[in-house]
């Protein structure tokens, strides 16, 4: 039985420190295995935006992956999520329910940082012009196969069809595409699976004749019994092999170098230091992935996507947070500051606040399974002593017990191991370093180490 969330006040919720590590550009086209940035340079810039895509090209990317959506008035835009507009914009709902003008009135930048306020969702035309400017290529993950709109965008911008690579899943679909964009290159993609016709050499010859640029296969297919056959025929007919979306740098390094020509990844610049420039191979750069101050909204402050109610399209108002100052809520100040804070009402298994952490989700939360969580919290005295108070839940379905609690004994932890002491009606800064690889949770209260869970799994 899930233990419900209870009443608490939260001021800040963040992960590590912001380290905008500026590195010289690497020529990705000189690499044997090319890193393909997923949504552009989104370490710092709002994903899929002109800013993120231009920065990716400036930093040496040859090919960038973007997702395309169709607006209500038949325009293609660069946007990843569907239908959750509210993760990365000031709106909510589905792209297809808005005209381009309505979509571009939304703020698609503030979630990543206040300094990106006013960033808009770009059109395919906008990003085609970028690709032309930087001699780059756009790999299109097309949620709607509107080849007529691709043709229109190419005609409007005057950009060559060689600047785009739509993902297509059958030769019939390729022929359809070529009625709109004659001889346009494309990528074979069918949910990450190896082609059913992998043992038929003539199939690869036919793909090559239709200008197939690459076949993109899920990285989990690397050990498939048909992998070597696909590699042989692809490379015989000058078809590249890509994998996606692979963020585990050890896998990129140790398994793909001999066979794979491109790796779609969220860690393109970390990977590039090994794959392209021969630098030592290291884990992901450390950077803040979310910071929320709850000044009258769930929007990120400084950096990070918005939080949202689990059912954000039809939220139940009794579970929604409320905002006020400490004095307005009649609680102690935070240190000497009458800070603006958020009150979270008691939640149940169907409700809660959903956090988009804005880092890789492989290995339960980050590329190497290690991250830091910091929160400032006050628990009213009435809720201590008899309840479990959930602080973190990583199950996106909210279908099991939470990962970290305040116990009925007013200590923090999980799985019967609780440390430290939390007094009621008092502000605390709680910090947790989470390491799934070593099954270790370290716990800190007001900067003091209080204990660990050494078999931490969630």
N, C-alpha and C positions, 0 to 999 in steps of 0.2 A: 504494500500500500504506500502510495506516495505521501510523503510528509509535505503539507502545503507551505507556500510562502506566507510569511507573516509581516506585520507592520514594521517598517523600518524607514529611516531617513538616510538618503545617500547624497553626497555632494560631488564626489569625483570618482571616476571609474576609468582606469587607463592601463596601458601595458607598455612598460619600458620607457626609455627616453628617446626623444627625437634626435636622430643622427642622420642628417641629410648628407650622406657621404658622396661628395662629388668626385667622380673618377673620369679620366680621359676617355674619349670615344674609342671604341674598338671596331675595326672593320669586320662586321659579322660575315660579310661575303667572302672573307679569306679563311674562314673556319671550315674544317672538314665536316663537322657537325654544326649546323647553324642554329643558335638559339632563336626561337620565334616568340617575341613578347606577346603575352595574352592581355589584350586590352591596352597596350601601350605601356609607357613608363609610368606605372601607377604607384611606384614607391612613394612619390611625392604628389604627383598631379592627379586630378580626378580622372578615374578610369574612362577609357573610350572617348575622352574629350579631345578637341584639337590640341590642347596643351600637352596632354599625355602622348598623343601620337606624334606630334612634332618633336617632342623631347626624345622619344624613342628613335626616330630617324636621326636626330642630331647626334645621339650617342652611338650610332653605328649600325642600327638595325637595318637589315635589307628587306625583311618581310615582317609584317605585323598582322596579327589576327584580330579581327573585330567581328562583332555580331551585328547583323542588320535587322531592323524591324520596319514594318510598313505602317505609316500613319493613316488616320481616317481619310485624309484627302490624297492618298496615294503618293507619298514621298518615302524614300528609303532613308533611314537615319542610323547612326552608329550608337547602339545602346545594348547593354548586355542583358539586364534582368527582364523577366516577363512573368507576372504582370506587375511586379513590385516596384513601381516608379519611386516609391517613397524611400527606398534605401539610399539612393544617390541623387534625388531631386527633392524639391519642395512640394511636389505633387503626389498623387496616389492613383492607383488604377492601372489600366493597360495602355500601352502606346497606341494601339489600334483604335482606341476610343477618343483620341485627340487629333486635331489638325496640327500641321507643322507649326503654325503660328502659336497655337495654344501650348504646344510642347516647349517651344523656344522662349516662352514667357516664364518658364519654370527656372528656378535657380538650381543648376546641376553642379555647383562647385562648393558651396558652403559646407557641405557634409565632410569634405576633405580638409577644409581649413577656411577660416573666415576670409583669408586673403584671396580665395578663389571665388568669392561671391560674385554672382552674375554670369558665371560660365554657363554656356548653353549646350544643349544636345546638338551635335553637328549632323548635317546631311551627308549623304554619300558624296555629293558634289564637293562639299568642303574637304573631305578627307582624300578624295581623288586628286584635288589640286595640291595637297600636301605631298602625296606620293610622287606626283610629277616633279614637284620642286626639289625633292630629295632623292630622286631616282630610285624610289622604293616600290614595293609591291604590297598590296592589301589582300590578305586571305580572308574571304567573306564566309562567316558562318551564317548562312541564310535561313532564318526562321520561316520566311515566306519566299517561295521561289517565283518572284515577280521579275522575270527576265526582261519584260517590257520596260520596267523602271530602271533596270541596269542600263539598258540601251539608251534611254532618255538621259541618264546622268552622264554617260560617256559623250553623248552628242552635245549636251549643254556645256561641258567643260572642255571638249576637244582633246581629252586625255585618251591615250591608247588603251585598248582592251588588255594589253600586256601588263598593265598596272594592277589588274585584279585577278584573283583566283577564287571563283565560287566553289563551294563544296557540293559536289554532285554524286549521286549514288547509283546511276545506271547509264548505260550507253544510250538508251532511248531519251533519257533526260538530257544527256549531253547534246544529242542531235536537236532537241527542242531549244536548248540554249543557243546553239549555233545558228538557228533561224533568226535570232535577234542579234547575236554577237558572233558573226562568222569567224571561225577558226580561233576563237578566244581560248586561251589556256584555262585549265581547271584542275581541281584536286578531287581525286576519287575518295569518297568518304561515306561509310555506311555504318554509323554507330560505333566505329572503332574496330569493327570485325575485319578479319582477313577475307578477301574476296572468295565467294563460293567457287569461282572458276580458277582458283589458284593453281590447279594442276594442268590447266589448258594454256599452253604457251601462246596460242593464237589470240586469246583474250587480251593479253598484255600488248601484243602487237597491234591489236585493234585500238586499244586505249591510246597507245603512242601515236597512232595515225590520226587520232582525233585531238591531238595536242594535250594529252594528259601530262601535267607538270609533276604531280606527286600523288602518292597514295598515303593517306594519313590513317594510322592504325593505333588503337589503344595500347599503351605501354605494357599492359598486362598480357598482351598477345606475344610478347617477346619469346616466350618458351613454348609457344604453340608448335605442334609437330609440322605445320605447314610453313613456318616462318622462313626457313632456309630456302624453300622453293620460291616463295614470294620475292625474297631478296635477289635470288638468281635471275628471275625473269624481269623484275623491275629494272635492275641495273643493266641487263642485256639490252633493254629497249630504252635506256636513258630516262627512266621514270624514277624520281627521287622517292625515298621513304621517309615519312615523318611519323613521330609519335606525339601523343597528347595525353592530358595536360599533365606533364611529369614535373613535379616539384622536388622530388627526392634526388638531391644532387649526387648521392652515392650511386644511384641507379643510372643517372645520366653519364657519370664518369665510367662506371665499371661494365655496363652492359651494352651501351648503344654505340660506342665509338666505332666499332667495326662495320656495322650494318646501316646505321641510321644517318640520314643526311640532314635532318632538321628535328628539333625538339620544341614543341609548343610548351611554354612554361611561364609561370609567374615569377620565376627567379632568373630571368634571362641575363641580367648583368652580373650576377654572382657566377652563373654558369660560364659566362663568356670569359671570365678571368682565367679559367682553366682551358676551355675548349678553343678559344681564339688567341689568347695572348701567352699561354703557357705559365701563368701565375699559379701560385699554390692554390689548391682546391680547398675552399673553406665553406663553412655553413652560411646561412642567410645573414645579410646585414641586419644589425639591430636597429629598429626604429619604432616609434610609437605607432600603434595601429588603431588606437581609439582613445579619445579623451572626451568625457562628458561632464559638464558642470551644472546642468539642470537649471539654467536660468530661464524659467518659464516654458521650456520645451524639452523634447527628447533629442534635439539636434546635437551633433558633435560640436565641441567648442575647441577650436584650434586645429584638430585633426580627427578624423573618424566618421564613419557613417552614422546615420540616425539609428537610435533604438526604435522599436515599435512594439505595440501590443501583439501578441501571437496572432490574434484575429484582427489585423489592423484595418481590414475593409469594413467590418461590422463590429467595432469594439463595444463591449458592454461597459457603460459609463461608470458603474460601481467599482470596476477594477482599474480605472484609469488613474494615473498619478495626479497629484495636486502640487502646486508650487506656491511658495511664500518665503518670507524671510524667517530666520530663527525666531525672532520676537513675534512675528505674525502667527507662528504656530505655537508660541508659548513654550519654547524649549531653550536650553542654554545656547549661548553663542558659540561659534566655532573659534576656539582661542579667544580673541577679543573682537572678532568680526561678526557682525550681524549678517551672516551670509545668506544668500538665496539658496534654498534647498528644495528637494523633492520628497514628498511623502508618498510611499508606495502602500496602498491598501492591502489587506490580506488577500492573497491569491489562492487559487485551487489548481488542480491538475490540468484544467483546460485554459488557464490564464497565466499571464506572466509577461515579462518584457523580453523581447527577442533582440539579441545583440549581433550585428554583423561585425565581426572583429577586424575585417579588412587585412587578414593575413592568410597564408596558405592553410587549407584545412586537412592536408594529409597528416597522418599520424596524430589524430585527435587534436588538432589545433594549430600546429605550425610545422614547417618543413622538417624540423628535427625534434618535434614533440616537446619543445621547451618554451615557456613564456612566463611573463610576470603579470600579476593582476593586483591592482591597488584600489582600495575603496575607502572613503571616509563615511562612517556610519554611526548612527545613534539609534538605539533600540529603547522604546519606552519601557519603563520598569515593569509594567503590567504584563508584558509579553515574555519576560524572562522567568525561568524556574520550572516551567512545565511544558514548554513547546520546543520542537526543532524548528530553527529558522534557516531556511535555505538561502545560501549566498550565491551559488553558481550551479548551473545545470548545463551540461554540454550535449544532452540528447535533444535534438531538434524537434522530436515528437513529444517531448516531456513525458515519456512513458516509463521512466524508472526513477529511482531515488536520485536526489541531487548529488553533486560532486563534493560540495563543501557546505557545512552547517555551523551554526551556533547551537550547541547542545542544550538540553534542559538544565544542565549544570553550568551554563553560561561560559563554556569554553569553545574553541574553534577546532574543527577537524572533520573526520569521516571515519566510518568503519570501526567505531568503538575507541578510537584514539583521539582524544580531545585535549588541548593544551591552552594555557593562558586563562585569563579571567576577563569577562565583559560585564561591567556594571550597567545598570539601567540608567537611562536619561543622561548618558555621558558620551561625548564624541570620542571615537577611536579611528586611527588610521590602520587598517588591516592590509597586509601585503602577503601575497602567496606566490612562491616560485614553483612552477608546475613542470615536472619532468616525467613524461610518460615512458620514456625509454628506460630510465632507471627506477620507475615506479616510486617516485619520490615527490612528496609535497612538503615544502618548508613553509612554516607559518611565522609571521611577525606581527606584533602589536605595538603600535607607536614606535616603530623602528627597532624593537627588541625581539630577538629570536626567541620563540617560546616552545618550539618543538617541531617534529616531523612525523609524517605518515610514511613509513618505508615500504609499504605494499600498496601504494596508491594506484588504483586503476580506474576509479570513478564510482 
